Amino acid sequence: MELELHQVELRYAALRRRDAKRERALLASLTELGQQSPVVVVREASGRWVLVDGYKRVRALKRLRRDTVAAVEWALTELDALLLTRLMRTAEADSALEQGWLLRELHERFSLSCAELAKRFDKSESWVSRRLALVGELPETVQELVRSRGLPAHAAMKHLVPLARAKAPDWQALAAAAAAHGLSSRQVGVLATTWVVASPEGRALILENPHLVLRAEEQSRQPKDKSPVERLLGDVAAVGAIARRARTLAKQQAQHSARWCLTAELRRAVTAAEADAGALFETLRTEVADVG
């Protein structure tokens, strides 16, 4: 059926993240081929149509200044239709934030308890409560950054929720900067860790030039050049470790094979190793005596 766009209630537009790249591709497809698949609606008691699936298509049609949309009606309650659309989504897994948005909507609009939600989603009550807490702890401004895909959902969950719980100063400014610069979840994690211990001047630098801070952190993790004494200590320790490992292997081989004997190749290797080790220890003793 064809519906006028003004007849369709866009009640659940905030439950999914937006992907600008996909929306541009859909806009191009609709321009060239027209609408290929109908959106899904249910009819509420008042007679108004509620859109449960197809929000990207409706947004694209509005951008093209179309007046109507092809739709199919599901003979389901609004609640059952929402749950069914979630079960049918296979293109990408929902993030915990998106799950939290849907759970909050079902909890508030349909008065479903945590126990009822857990049963509907085939999850534990703690799974439900964690996601409800997640969307309850992140302010709407930060959640909007996730919806627009400027801020990775994983970064918000793993790195920004702890800042919110700890009431870190001005942490929402960090979220906005991360979204503006298109930072990855790992990069947000680095900056969040730095943010907690940084001075006000350091936080200002993070906001102004986060990539400079990230480069400095990367360089600090680079292995530093060792002194000759440190390299010598490492080499001598490695010689000892290799010797202990070789002794263990030789004993194991002898236990597993009563006819075990040194091959010609192994005999040559043993002779060379013995000569090299002997020369090393003689040099060390000589140099230690001279220094003494």
Secondary structure, DSSP 8 states (H G I E B T S, - for coil): -EEEGGGEE-TTGGGS---HHHHHHHHHHHHHH---S-EEEEE-TTS-EEEEE-HHHHHHHHHTT--EEEEEE-SS-HHHHHHHHHHH--SS---HHHHHHHHHHHHHHH---HHHHHHHHT--HHHHHHHHHHHHHS-HHHHHHHHTTSS-HHHIIIIIHHHHHTT-TTHHHHHHHHHHTT--HHHHHHHHHHHHH--HHHHHHHHH-HHHHHHHHHHHTS-----HHHHHHHHHHHHHHHHHHHHHHHHHHHHH-TT----HHHHHHHHHHHHHHHHHHHHHHHHHHHH-
